[in-house]
């Protein structure tokens, strides 16, 4: 996948017939997972081959581990506070 658009409205990542668009929001209030008073705006589950390697890479890129999940998934927040999971499927 490659960044196919990066501009003032956000960024588009596309490849292999799939795409994801990220947009900036004025007056953004970050989610506070799992607090429903501050809900998620979206959620990604990313499949990785190895959770330990995936976690190391996510943290290297600025993610923070949020919760101790189980053997098949782990919960993180990106640098802006959006929660996402790494899973082995």
C-alpha positions as CSV (number, residue, x, y, z in Angstrom):
1,X,0.0,0.0,0.0
2,X,1.2,3.5,-0.8
3,X,0.1,7.0,0.3
4,X,-1.7,8.1,-2.9
5,X,-2.9,11.5,-1.6
6,X,-1.5,13.7,1.2
7,X,-3.1,17.1,1.5
8,X,-4.9,19.6,3.7
9,X,-8.0,17.4,3.9
10,X,-6.1,14.3,5.0
11,X,-4.3,11.3,3.5
12,X,-5.4,8.4,1.4
13,X,-3.5,5.0,1.5
14,X,-4.4,2.6,-1.3
15,X,-3.2,-0.6,-2.9
16,X,-4.3,-4.0,-3.9
17,X,-7.8,-2.8,-4.6
18,X,-8.3,-1.4,-1.0
19,X,-8.0,2.1,0.4
20,X,-8.3,3.9,3.7
21,X,-8.8,7.7,4.0
22,X,-7.8,9.7,7.1
23,X,-9.2,13.2,7.5
24,X,-8.4,16.0,9.9
25,X,-11.2,17.2,12.2
26,X,-11.4,20.6,13.8
27,X,-12.2,20.6,17.5
28,X,-11.1,17.0,17.8
29,X,-11.9,15.2,21.1
30,X,-9.8,12.0,21.3
31,X,-11.5,8.8,22.4
32,X,-10.8,7.4,25.9
33,X,-11.1,3.7,25.3
34,X,-13.1,1.9,26.7
35,X,-15.1,5.0,28.0
36,X,-18.4,5.3,26.1
37,X,-18.6,9.0,27.0
38,X,-15.6,9.5,24.7
39,X,-16.3,7.0,21.8
40,X,-14.1,5.8,19.0
41,X,-14.6,7.4,15.6
42,X,-13.4,4.3,13.9
43,X,-11.5,1.2,14.7
44,X,-8.9,-1.0,12.9
45,X,-8.0,-4.6,13.5
46,X,-4.7,-5.2,11.9
47,X,-3.6,-8.8,11.3
48,X,0.0,-9.6,12.1
49,X,2.0,-12.8,11.9
50,X,3.5,-12.3,15.3
51,X,2.0,-10.2,18.1
52,X,5.3,-9.5,19.8
53,X,6.9,-8.2,16.6
54,X,3.8,-6.3,15.7
55,X,3.7,-4.7,19.1
56,X,7.4,-3.7,18.9
57,X,6.8,-2.1,15.5
58,X,3.6,-0.3,16.6
59,X,5.3,1.1,19.7
60,X,8.3,2.2,17.5
61,X,5.9,4.1,15.3
62,X,4.4,5.9,18.4
63,X,1.5,3.6,19.5
64,X,0.8,3.1,23.2
65,X,-0.5,-0.2,24.6
66,X,-3.9,0.3,26.2
67,X,-5.0,-3.1,27.6
68,X,-3.7,-6.5,28.2
69,X,-6.0,-8.6,25.9
70,X,-5.4,-12.2,25.2
71,X,-3.3,-14.6,23.1
72,X,-4.8,-13.5,19.8
73,X,-5.1,-9.7,20.1
74,X,-3.7,-6.6,21.8
75,X,-5.2,-3.1,22.1
76,X,-3.2,0.1,21.3
77,X,-3.8,3.8,20.7
78,X,-2.1,5.7,17.9
79,X,-0.3,9.0,18.8
80,X,-3.7,10.9,18.4
81,X,-5.5,8.5,20.8
82,X,-7.4,6.4,18.3
83,X,-7.6,2.8,19.5
84,X,-6.7,-0.1,17.3
85,X,-6.0,-3.8,17.7
86,X,-3.3,-6.1,16.5
87,X,-4.5,-9.6,16.0
88,X,-3.3,-12.9,14.7
89,X,-6.7,-13.6,13.4
